[in-house]
Amino acid sequence: MKSPIIFAEGSYAKEDIEKLKKEKPSCQVIDVLTDQLAELFEVLHPNLDPISSDETYQAFISNKAGYEGGNWVYYPWSNQLVHMVNADDFFTLRTNRNQYLVTADEQQELQKYTVAILGLSVGSSIAHVLAHGAVVGEFILADKDNFSTSNMNRVQIKVSDVTKPKLDVLMQQLYEANPYAQITGYERGVDRSNIDDLFKKQKLIIIDEMDDFEMKVRVRMKAKKHGVPVVMLTSLGDNILVDIERYDLDKRLRPFNGLIDGVVGSILSGQQITEGDKKRYAVRIVGVEHVPTRALESVRDIGRQLVGRPQLFGSVTISGGIAAYIVRQIGLGINLDSGRYFFSMADLLKQPRLDLELNESRKRMIKMMNHKPPTGKKFHRLPYVNPSQFYLAASAQEKISHLLEYAILAPSTHNTQPWKIKIKDRSCQVYIDSSRQLPAADKLRRDMYISLGAFLHNLETAARSYGVFHKTELSDQEGNLIGEVYFKGLDKKTQGDYDEDSLKAIQTRSNYRGPFAPLAITDELRRRLSKLESNKLKIKLIEDRWSIEELANLTASGLKLAYKDPTFRKEISSWINPNSSRKRSGIPGYALRMPALTSQIIPRILKYKDIGEKLAKLNYQSFVGASGVVVVSASESNPKVWLSVGQASQEIFLALEKMGAVASIYVAAVEMGNLEKSVSKIIKLHANQKPQFLFCIGRPIWPKVYSPREQLRSKLIS
Ligand SMILES: Cc1cc2nc3c(=O)[nH]c(=O)nc-3n(C[C@H](O)[C@H](O)[C@H](O)COP(=O)(O)O)c2cc1C
């Protein structure tokens, strides 16, 4: 960006100006010097009239006026040459009407300050007030975007400015108001490469009006380090929210006054933020309770119908005035605390706050935005899936990712999470991750496929909850692709309705390990189980105590058999993690109810010592207390059948979860040796059926614990 060319008095000759005029033949010459000097005389001699005190006046202007008196300022962008007073006289004139309201000493003190305005839509109003009001001495302006016509509802620009860089337009406007202005422009906006330059200034105040979420956080971290105050003004309809962070007074202050504490770390660690996340964080920073209903509804439509957040010129303009006041208070050391301040026009004019009236639409939006993770003693699953993300997602792909966040919460054998996913335009392909096979515990890969079936069911359920499930096609081919789930209506403008219970059940389900309280098994539950049966699949619910005890014995025997095998022990020891581990796959010790120290030792000693007897006893005790045992059987044993075993079982797990009941999976009796034959006998299975999966059901006595999950992005393949 070019600044004006200044020919300062004493440093140019008449010829220099003539030469310039010749080079720029169509240049418009504007001479305001005489009028300015007359005004200056009045300002400096308030008791004298220039006409009646002609002699004094002549003496005053004799060495100031004339061709070589005053400064010549050439504006290249408008081809104008202005003859005017020098910088000092101009300052005297410009600030004359600030007098008394701002004393000369205060004015001088404030001139030592630099205000950095980051983001030049709302920022441009602020810049105008600060520059025209001569509030501070220097400016840093940063924005990389260009003006579009839709900016005109809140920024004072000309039609001919549309498409031009915001920074250039604003700098021109400010230089036209004051050619001597001290302005540094960051044409790329603030980014990681120039953020440190920003903080080289001594007396700096930052006004953050950026959209870039990551930079908002980074600027605050630097401001904290350097002790620089940050002010953010957010116009919300006819209201203005003012956030003041006085890192100059307290370096321990939390960024955004603590409003997004949980996500600052992940943003700084470079974790990718989706468009949906950005909108959610933006609403979280502002506080959903402050956002007028009409503006809240717009959040969903940003990127679809609206180019950006709706804003009104009135409150944007007032933001400028408020910012100038705050800058003066900070600059002059007048007490102004960190915190949030709210300016509401309706409140100030003593009107009811209709914009916050709690109608149905507002209630729904607030509920969605405020959705919080269920609290449990340990909720180790990260990240927590917020249903609003689906509606805030900017693209079909982002919506599919959101659905997959639910899918990955499926149970899996040893928490191996053996899935890989390829997101396509309107579907996603699910692959088996063969590297996650457990050769000792799951030779046939049955448990792997059951896990993938549970994954598919979660994905289908999440999609159904938002009304976007189309179909699942299981693959007939050999290879790692196990199927493709298709979606519909991903582009539709949804109304924000979703099946909250199902989405919640997916997130709150976990595999229970512990003693049971009795669960009243209802006909409704029995009906649901039988509805899941097909030609191939049989689901038996065993409720009589004798059979449950027999099955508990078989499970104990299966466990003892498994632990006798050193290869099995070695394998399982590598899938059990100490409580303190940050590993996201495998079973954490706490999920097996181990205290911290035991969780450190067990994986190590398992390799050498057979603890099968002890484990069998513990498992037996829990098992016999179950209110029922579900055995899923099938007439065939192949991957497709196992997938449907997983789908049906996960459906049962979610149904139980909604009833406040839990399931404990025990596969030892169907997996080890010939025990499955005894299982068949106990549950009176038809000869052509084979037990494939087994779990106990009941009500939990101990609090539920949650095993971690690998991040979705590590599961995606391109
Ligand atoms: C096919 C399959 C077999 C499983 N077998 C057992 C088992 O024999 N014993 C057990 O305690 N958990 C078993 N689990 C539960 C997993 O360990 C559990 O799902 C996983 O650690 C994730 O924890 P979460 O379900 O609580 O989210 C099995 C899970 C699946 C899907």
The ligand as an ORCA input file, in Angstrom:
! r2SCAN-3c Opt
* xyz 0 1
  C     -16.459    -58.786     19.590
  C     -16.160    -58.305     20.960
  C     -15.689    -59.167     21.929
  C     -15.425    -58.731     23.236
  N     -15.029    -59.612     24.189
  C     -14.873    -59.209     25.477
  C     -14.576    -60.128     26.510
  O     -14.503    -61.312     26.287
  N     -14.408    -59.671     27.759
  C     -14.529    -58.359     28.044
  O     -14.347    -57.983     29.195
  N     -14.824    -57.443     27.085
  C     -15.019    -57.853     25.806
  N     -15.353    -56.931     24.837
  C     -15.539    -55.532     25.199
  C     -14.394    -54.663     24.708
  O     -13.235    -54.887     25.462
  C     -14.825    -53.204     24.766
  O     -15.874    -53.011     23.874
  C     -13.709    -52.252     24.416
  O     -12.693    -52.325     25.361
  C     -14.197    -50.808     24.338
  O     -14.785    -50.404     25.523
  P     -16.282    -49.878     25.589
  O     -17.150    -50.923     24.946
  O     -16.557    -49.712     27.052
  O     -16.347    -48.595     24.843
  C     -15.622    -57.388     23.542
  C     -16.092    -56.515     22.564
  C     -16.387    -56.969     21.287
  C     -16.933    -55.999     20.258
*
